[in-house]
Amino acid sequence: MGGKYLLMAAGGTGGHMFPAQALAEAMLKRGWRVRLSTDERGSRYTGGFPHSVEITEATSATFSRGGIAAKAMVGPKIAAGVLGMALQMQRDRPDVVVGFGGYPSIPALGAATLLGVPRMIHEQNGVLGRVNQIFAKRVAGVACGVWPTELPEGAEGAHIGNPVRAAVLERAAAAYIPPGDYPMSILVMGGSQGARILSDIVPQAIAGLPEEIRNHLRVSHQARDEDGERVSKYYAEHGIDADVQPFFNDVPARMSEAQLVISRAGASSIADLTVIGRPSILVPFAAAAGDHQTANARGLVEAGAAIMVPESKLDSASLAAQITTVLTNPQAATQMAHAALAVGAPDATERLVALVEGLAERQAEKETA
């Protein structure tokens, strides 16, 4: 299989980019050449990609941002992106194209469809994203991160789980230190964009914890740039040791050290929790398309690994009570950590690699028949 060429296409969020990074790491080890097509937002998440991955920015657009004039240009921009990618593929034809969702994946998948290049998509969530809905019946298969995933009639799906980066796999099933009368850590993650509601509620909840818990806590809190200063100030005013940043480059290390994770229920966050194995309180993003974050969280909740709190019911008093319940019950917290591991798929990357290589092999057989 040496010397083959994989083109990946992914939109500009961690949920799309982290599984792509995991696949890139694995395919490079197998001797494939790997290119990533993304947009300006996606480029922010490429710092952890291997240096040998070729990264290009595709011309694309979305209807979800901008005014009337910007929306009127979406169609022409997407068409230009598909045409440009088709010309590029004619010069340098991929063996396989894999889309991970998001509007920036349209040019590569659209061009691959026009030219008959073998292609597939990976869906991180329990509900297909808008772009993956478009291509689900136009690709060889859909690799599903969450099962069951709602698929349109005629689409072929396979449950593989969500691939995680090498930095996460390095801490797979890391020993869990149960909460106790010593320094403890809480990791607060709001997804790749941060989460205002977590910045509004979580600091108040932690400040409202019993003193014997609060005095032992260290907090790592991911907050949007515009929220960071006030969140840091609030923690400081209440004597809480907190590190507040807009983005943590070392999430796997922080998660492995945490006694509890408070997070949105994005697919990549769920995958990291189940591979490393940590108790969590999950607050699904209420406006997520198809309420897919609730679907993502359901497996962890049913396994007894997480507490799910609907956004509409999140308040500082009830959250403080839930945090207290976890941090004052070391045996239950340890059981939650083990339950998280039980629903994980640490071999998801290998499963995705097998699908990609199988697709390339079938194409090679057709061409030699």
Secondary structure as GFF3:
##gff-version 3
##sequence-region A 1 369
A	DSSP	beta_strand	5	9	.	.	.	ID=ss1
A	DSSP	alpha_helix	14	29	.	.	.	ID=ss2
A	DSSP	beta_strand	33	38	.	.	.	ID=ss3
A	DSSP	alpha_helix	40	43	.	.	.	ID=ss4
A	DSSP	beta_strand	54	57	.	.	.	ID=ss5
A	DSSP	alpha_helix	68	72	.	.	.	ID=ss6
A	DSSP	alpha_helix	74	91	.	.	.	ID=ss7
A	DSSP	beta_strand	96	99	.	.	.	ID=ss8
A	DSSP	three_ten_helix	103	105	.	.	.	ID=ss9
A	DSSP	alpha_helix	106	115	.	.	.	ID=ss10
A	DSSP	beta_strand	119	123	.	.	.	ID=ss11
A	DSSP	alpha_helix	130	135	.	.	.	ID=ss12
A	DSSP	three_ten_helix	136	138	.	.	.	ID=ss13
A	DSSP	beta_strand	142	144	.	.	.	ID=ss14
A	DSSP	beta_strand	157	159	.	.	.	ID=ss15
A	DSSP	alpha_helix	166	169	.	.	.	ID=ss16
A	DSSP	beta_strand	184	189	.	.	.	ID=ss17
A	DSSP	alpha_helix	196	207	.	.	.	ID=ss18
A	DSSP	alpha_helix	211	214	.	.	.	ID=ss19
A	DSSP	beta_strand	217	222	.	.	.	ID=ss20
A	DSSP	alpha_helix	225	237	.	.	.	ID=ss21
A	DSSP	beta_strand	241	245	.	.	.	ID=ss22
A	DSSP	alpha_helix	251	257	.	.	.	ID=ss23
A	DSSP	beta_strand	260	263	.	.	.	ID=ss24
A	DSSP	alpha_helix	267	276	.	.	.	ID=ss25
A	DSSP	beta_strand	280	282	.	.	.	ID=ss26
A	DSSP	three_ten_helix	289	291	.	.	.	ID=ss27
A	DSSP	alpha_helix	292	303	.	.	.	ID=ss28
A	DSSP	beta_strand	306	308	.	.	.	ID=ss29
A	DSSP	three_ten_helix	311	313	.	.	.	ID=ss30
A	DSSP	alpha_helix	316	327	.	.	.	ID=ss31
A	DSSP	alpha_helix	330	342	.	.	.	ID=ss32
A	DSSP	alpha_helix	348	368	.	.	.	ID=ss33
###
